[in-house]
Amino acid sequence: MKVSRLAIDNFRGIKKAVLLFPDHVVLIGDNNTGKSSVFEALDLVLGPDRLNRRPPVDEHDFHLGCYRLPKPDAPQSDEDVVTPPAVDTTPAAVAPEIIIEATITRLSEEQSSKFKSYIEWWDEQNSALYSEPNPEGVDADTIVSAIRVTFIGKYDEEEDDFHGETYFSRSLVEDATPTTFKKKDKQACGFLYLRSLRTGSRALSLEHGSLLDIILRMKEIRPQMWEDTIKWVSSTNVASDPAHGISGVLESINAALKKYVPREWGMKPHLKVSALTRDHLRKVITAFIATGEGEHAAPFYRQGTGTLNMLVLAMLSQIAEGKQNVIFAMEEPETAIPPYAQKRIVHGVRGLATQTLFTSHSPYVLEEYDLDETVILSRDPGCILSQAKISLPSSVKHKRYRQEFRTRFCEGLLARRVLLAEGATEASAFPVAARKLAQLNPAKYSSLEALGICVIDAGSESQLSDLAGLYRGLGKKVFAVCDKQTSEAKLAIEAQVDKLFMHDKDDFEKLVLGHATDADLTLFYNVLKFPPHLVTKYAPDPKLKLREALSDYFNWSKGDWGLADYLSGCSEMAIPPWVREVCADLKVLCDAEYSTGATQPGTPTV
């Protein structure tokens, strides 16, 4: 069983989305894009325990907070919720609803039997429902059984409350009364959403929805110890020994009570270890695990990171073995986990589940996924969430992509904006120059990190155009910096980037040295540990040929932060004008996006 298609309308920061998922997928994109909202949407439509929360949705789950029709005659103040003018206010208009539809495919025989009244057919080759009039067509290898289920969340004006329910999608159209997709039905789908492995504080507790609770329900074990436990706990009087001092204080409070209230109002305050309800016991009962060679035990969530995560993984294996058909959704498995453990978790979970869905910002997690398993999410100014896949240019072979993933590709895939640098020197120098200028003149400049720009070394001028096309095709804003190019090369790069910054020198080192004064260079040399081979070359004193010596030094230290170190110690005016202009222009361009709402940085999403 797997989720092949997910359609979302009017949920949190997503106005509309239609997403297609492979068997195993990692969702990546810039922060505040909507990755977690996708998982929350899946949980609403498939999570067995999600609708136990009352209300299942609230004001902030509706896109832009609009959950009701505006009252036409009601005056609006500045404090009223702003309703987009596009909302229809005619009498026939329907109040905004959250609608989430999941298409679940590859049903097992048991699931097909259970859901037989609502079975449809899914064409895996075309990623669409099979709708041909020929019934024999469903026998094709690419056609698999499927069901569609829809969650609808809405605001009830009369009750002044929010409601949400999941239905078989076909019944919404074909039946007079829609059929509810109940908790038992959801349990048969085996969907499990883990927000983070590190937040495993509920894994071995008895709270509703914990991993232990899921395992017990899956094995149809219903704990029968509640009455006995409550009776035992109620008989335990905490701190009743007068030597503790607490009982004396409680007796004095009791004496004071007698002066002011009748006996039947309440007497004899004393302490218990619990509220003596099943719900409270579920929250406070937790498993203890012995550590080391001794007998001392501590709560399981106090164990080390590795122990806790392997414990969670072991419990997931129990669930997978019991259900035989599990869909896991997991956010950021890398949280507080070393790289080798990240890989182990990813491979372990993939081996347990029929489908896994991850979000991640870790290169160690992302490199474990093939190109067709990596889905790039982006959201346009209208809050339409879309997906894209990585399509490598002809100059970038798959082997090179895998080899250079951590150093050249990963950060760009995760960023909203990319600055492609022609070489390693520019790639190391520009972030340093931007940070320095932002410190010196924050009104005019900003660090590239603050602008959401990641810098990528293209490797050579010939790679600028191809890599720019790769990132721009994924919805990124792409800038590039380079040395002087031929007219033909310049046009090729400009065709693939949003803005090209090109200086008039043959290399970046010449540009910097051409602007530097002798005083600037002397100041830098005095704090520099000059490499021995250059000291020998310019003996007896490199200062006698300082400009030539530093030119050799900058060329020798290409990509090794030599020029970046120089720029980090410069004053604003000592930094070359072209570098200052690029940094200033980048700030203006990024600020313009925010001012026009192109990136919608404040759009609500989780």
N, C-alpha and C positions, 0 to 999 in steps of 0.2 A: 504494500500500500504506500502511496506517496501523494503529496499535494502537487499537482501538475500546473494548476492555474489559480491565481488569487486576484480577485477584483475588489477594489476598495473605493468607496464613495463617502466623502464628507467626514473622514475620520482624522481628528487631530490636525497635524500639519499637511495632510494629504487631501486635496480636493477630489482627485481621481487617480487611480492607478490600475493597470492590468499587468500582472507579472507572471512569467512562465518559469518554472523551476525544473532543473535536472534532478537526477537521483541524489546527488550530493552537491551542495552549493555553499559558497561563502559570499555574503553580501558585503560589499565595501563601498565607501563613499565618504565625503567630508562629514564632519560632525554636523548635526542638526539637519541632515538630509531626510531622515525618516526610516532608517534601518530598524530601530527599535519599535517604531510604530507598526511596521510590517509584522514583526513578531507578536506584538500586542493584538493586532487584528487577527492573526492566526489563533491566538489564545481565546479570543472572544468567540470565534466560530467553532473551534474544535476542542478547547480546553474543558475537561470534565468538571472542574471545580470553579472555573472563572465566573460563571453566572451565579455562584453562591454569594458573591459579594453584592451587597444591597446598598444603593442601586448599582446595577452592573455597569452603567455608564453615568457620567455627570456632565456638567456644563462644559468642562475643558476637553471632553472627548469629541465634541462637535467642532467641525472645521470653523476656525475663526470665532468660536464660541457662540455661533448662531444655531439655536435649537428651537426657536419659535418664530411664528410670523409676527411682524411688527403690527401694533395697533394703529390703523390709519389715522385716527383722530387724536391719538395721544401725543401731547407735546413732548419733545425730547430735550433733555438737558445734557450738559457736557459729561455728566456721570453715567448716562445711559449707554448700554452696549451699542456700539456702532454696527449697524446691519448693512451689508453690502447692497448697493442700489439694485443689483441684479435679481434680488429675491422678489418673486412674484407675490403681489399683495391682493390679487383679485379674490373674490369669494371662493372660487374653485381651487385656489392654490393649496398645496399640501405643505405642512410644516417640514423643515429640514429633518432628514433621517440619516442615521449611519447605516450603510448597507455594505456588508462584507460577504462575498461569495467565494467559496473554495470548491474547486473541482478535484475530487479524490479519485485516483485511478489505481489500476492493478490490484483489484480486490481479491482477497483469498476466497476459496470456496465457501468457507464459513461466513464471511462478510457478504458475499454475493447472495447467499441464502437468506441472511438476515435482512438485507436491504432490497430484496428482489422486486418489490413493487415500485422502486424508484431508480432501478438500474438504467443507465444510459451508456453510450459507447464513445470512446475517446480515440481520436486518430493521432497517434504519437508522431507520425511523420509530419503532419501539418499542424500539430499542436492546436487542435480544435475538436469540437464535438462532431461525431460522425452523423451526418444528416442526409445521406443519400437514400433514395427510395428503395434501393436494392437491399433486402434483408441479408442476402448471402454475403454482402460486403463485410459484415462484422467478423467473418471467419478469417480475414486477412491477418497476417502476423503483426501488423502495425496497429490493429484495432484492439483495444482493451476495455474491459468493463469499468464503469465509473459511476459515481454519484455526485450530485452537486448539493451543497448545503449553504444556506444563507442566514446570516445574523442581521437582525433589524433592531436598531436602537432608536428610541424616540422619546419625546417629552409629552406627557399627558397633561393637557391644560386643566382638565377638571380635577384631577388628583394632585396637581402641582408636584409631579414627581416624574422620575425617569424610569423607563422600562426597556428591557432587552430580551430577545428570545431568538433561538436558532430553529430554522425550519428546513425540511427537504425542499429544495428550490422548485422542483417540478410541481409540488403540491400548491405552491403560491399561485401558479398559473392554471393548473388543471382541476384543483379541488375547490369546492365552495368554502371549506374550512381548512386552512393550511395545517399540515401535519408537523408537529414539533419534533425536532431532532434532539432527543432527550439525553440525559446524562449517561444512561446505559449505552446509547448509540455512540456517544463520543468516546466512552471507554473502549468500545470495540475498535475504534480507530487508532488508539495507542499514541495519541499526541502528548508529548511531554516538553514543556518549556522551562528551561533553566536560565534565569537571568544572568547568573554568574556562578562559576564553580566555587569561587572564594566565599560567596554568600551561602555557604552550606550550613548555616546555623540551624536550619529546620530539617536537615536531611534525616537525622536519627531521632527526631522528636515525634510525638503523636498528633501534631497539629494537622488539621484537614489540608490535604494537598501536599504534605511532606513526602519525601521519597519512601520513608518507612510506611506511611499511611497508604501510599499507592501500592506497595508490595503486599500489604495486609489485605487490601480490598481485592487485588488481583488474585490472591490465593483464597479469597472468600473467607477470610478470618476476621471475625468481629470480636474485639476485646471484650471480655465479660467481667473485667475486674473492677468496673467503676464503683458499684455499690460497696464491695468489700473495702476498696481503697478509701472511699469517702468515710465509711464507718471507722476505719482504723485511724485515719488522719484526724477525724473529729474528736477522737478520744485522747489525742495528744495535746496537752496544755503547755504552751511554750513559756518558759521563764517562770514557772509556778514556784520554784524554790525561792524562799525569802532572801537567801544569800545573794541572789542575783540583783536584788534591789528593785526590779521592775514591778513585782507583785505589790509591793508597798505603795508605789505610785498609783497603780490601778485601784487599790483599795481606797486611797484618799479621794480619787475621782468619783468612785462609787458613793462614798460618804457625802460628797458635795451634791451628787445627783439626787440623793434622798431628800435634801433640803428644798429642792426646787420642783421636782416632777413626781407624779404618782408612780408607784412601783410598776404598774402595767406598761408604762411608757418605755421602760428599759432599765435594766440593772445589771450589775456584775460584769463589767467589761473585762475581757481576757483575750489572749492572743492565740491564734491558730496559724498553721503553716500554709493554709490554702483557703481560697474562697469557697471550697467544698462544692464545686460544680464540675460537671464533666468537661465543659469547655475550658475552664481554668486549669484543670488537671492536664488536659491535652497540651496546654502551653508550657506548663512547668515540668512535666515529666520528660526527661532526656536521657540518652545513653551516656554512660561513663566508660572510658577506655583506659586500661592500665598502660603506663609508659615505663620504659626501661625494664630492669630485671626485678624491681620490687613489686609490692602489692598495691602501691598507691595508684589510684585512678583519678582521672580528671574528665570534665565534660568533653565529649568528642570534638566540639567546635573549638576547644582550646588546644587541639593538637597542631603540629606543624603544618605548614602549607602543603607540603608534598603528601603527608599522611592523610590530610583531610580530602584532598582532591582524588587520591587513589581510593579512598573510602567511598566517595561519591561515585566514582567510576565503577567500583565493585557493585554498588547498589543498582546502578544503571544496567549492569550486566544481568542482575537478577530480574529486573523488569523485562529486559529484552528476551531472556530465555523463557520467561513465563508467557509473554504475549506473542512471540514469534513474528510480530509485525508492528514495528515501532517507528514513529516519526519523532526525531529529536530536534528541537530548536534550542540553540545555546548562544548566549551573548559573550563575546570576548573571553574565550577560554584562557587567554594569556595573562589575565589579571593576577599579579603577584606570583607568577609561575616562571621558572627558568626555561630557556628555549627547548632543552631536550624533553622536559615534561610537557610542554605545549604540544610538541609533535606526538608524544605518546598518547596524550588525551585525544587529539584529533583522530589518530589512527584507531585508537581503542573504540571510540564512539562510532566511527564509520563502520567498524567491523560488527558492531552490535545492532545497528539500525538498518531498516530498509531505506530510510531517507534521513539525511542530516542537513540541517540548515544552521550555519554559523554567521556571526558578524565578527570582525576582527580588525585590529590595526597593527597586528604583528607580522613582520615579514616571514617569521619562522612558521607561522600558521598559513599565511597566504601562499607560500611557495610549495605547500603540499597539495595544492589544487591545480588541476589542469586549466587551460584557457577556457574550455567550454563549461567548467564548473565555477568560474569566477564571474559574478554578476556585479556590474558597476551601476549604482543607483544615483540618479540626479533628479533635482526638482527644479522646474522652470519658474519664472515669475508668477505664473498663474497657479502655482502649487500642484501642478500635474507631475506625478512621480513616474519616471520612466527608467528602463533598464537598458544597458548596453553591454556588449561583450567585447573582449579585447581582440582586435584584428591587427596582427603584426604587419608592418610594411615589409616589402620584399627584401630590403637591406638588413632586416633583423630576423635572423633565423631562430627557430624555436630553441635550439641548443644554447645560443647566446643569451636569449631571454632568460632561460633557467639559470645560466651561470652568473649573469649580472643582475638578477632580480633584486637582491637586497641593496646593491649599490646604485643602480641606475633606473630601475623601473618602479619599485614598490612605493616610494614616497610620492611619486607623481600620480599613481593610481588612487592614492588616499587623499590627495589635496584637491582644493577647489580651483587653485590657480597655479600655473607652472611657469617658471622662468628658465628657459633653456640657455645654457652657457656653452660657447663654442669649445672650451677646454677646461681642464682642471683648475687652471689659475683663476680664470674668471669665476668658476663655480665656488671656489673658496673665498675669493676676494669680495664679491658683491654683498653677501650677507654681512660680512664684517664692516664694510664701508657704510651700508645702510644703518646698522646698529649705531656706529659712531656718529653719523650725521643726525640720527634721531636724538641722541644724547645732547648734541651741540645745538640743534635747532629743531625742536619737536614740532613747531608750528608748520614747518615746511617739509620735513622728512618723517618717515616712519620705518621701523625695522620691517624686513620682509616677513618675519614670523607674524608680526601684528597685522600685516595685510593679508595673511593667509596664503602667502606665496612660498612654494618650495622651489629650490634651485637644483637643477639636474645638469650634470656634465654630459653633453651630447657625445663627447669623445672626439669629434672633429667637425669642421664646418660642413662637410658633405652629409652629416647625419642630422643636421638641424631641421631640414625640411621634412624628412621622414618621421622623425620623432614628434615634431610639432603636429603632423597629421594624425599620428596615433592618439595623442592626448586630446587634441581638439575634437576628434571623432567620438571621444568619450564624454564630451560636454564640458571639458575644462576650458578656462580662460588661459590662453597661451601667449607668453611673451618670449622674446629671444634677444640675446646680446652677442655681438660678434665683431671681428675685425673687418676691415674693408674687403668687400666682395666684388666680383665682376657683376656687371649689370644683369646677366642671365641668372647667376646664383642668387642675387638679391631679390629678383622677382619671384624665384621659386620659393624662397623662404617666406617672403611677404604673403604669398598666396595661402600659406598654411598657418600663419600666426595672427593674433589680434593686433600685435604691435611689435615691430622690429626696431631695435636700437643698434645702430651700426656706427662705429667711429671711423676716422679717416687714416688710421695707421695700419701697418702690416701686422703688428702684434700688440697685445695689451701692455707688455712690459715697456715698449717704446712710448706708448701713450702716457704711462705713469712717470717714467723718467724724464720725458720731455717737458712735463709741467713742474717737476720737483726742483727746488732751489738747492744750492750747495748747503745752506744751513739745515734744510729738512733732511738731506741725506746724511750729513755729519751727525745730527742728533740721533738718527736711526742707527748708524754704524757704531756709535758709542755704547749702545745697549745691546748690540748684536754679538753673538759668539760666532765669529767669522770662521768658516770651515778651513781646516789646516791646508788642504790642497790649494785653496785660493790665497791663503796667507803666503804660501811658498811662491805661488805664481807672481804675486805682486810685492814680493820682498824688495827692499827692506820694510816698506810701509805702505799698505794698501791705500791709505789716505792721500798719498801723492797722486794716485789715479783713481780717486774715489768713485766717480761716475761710471767709469769703465769696469771697476771691480764689482760694484753693486749690480751692474748690468749682467755680469757673469753669474753673480750670486742669484739673481732673480731667475735667470734661465736654468741654473742648476737646481733650484728649489721649486720648479714648476709643479704645481699640485701638492706641494709640501708646505703650504701656508707662508712662504717667504714674502710674497707681495701682500698677502693679507695682514701679516704682522706689521708691515710698514704702514699700511693704511690705517690700522687700528691706533697708531700713535699720532696721526696727522690732525691738524686743525681743519676747520671747515674749508678754508681757502686753500689749504695745501693739498686737498683731495682734488684730482683733475676735474675741470668743469663738466666734461662729458659724463663722468660717473655721477656727479651731483645732479645733473639734468635728468639722467635715467632714474635715479632714486626719487627725485621730486615728481617726475611724470608718473611713475608707478603709484605713488600716493594719490595723485589727482585722479588717475584712472580707476583705482579701487574705491576711492571715496565717492566717485560719480556713480558707481554701481549701487552703493548703499543709498545715495540720495534719490535715485530713480526707482528704488525698490527692486532692482534686478535680482538681488540675492536674498531679499527678505530675511535679514538676520534674526528678526524677532518672531518669526513664524513659530507658533507653538508646536512642538513635537517632543517626543520622549526619546 
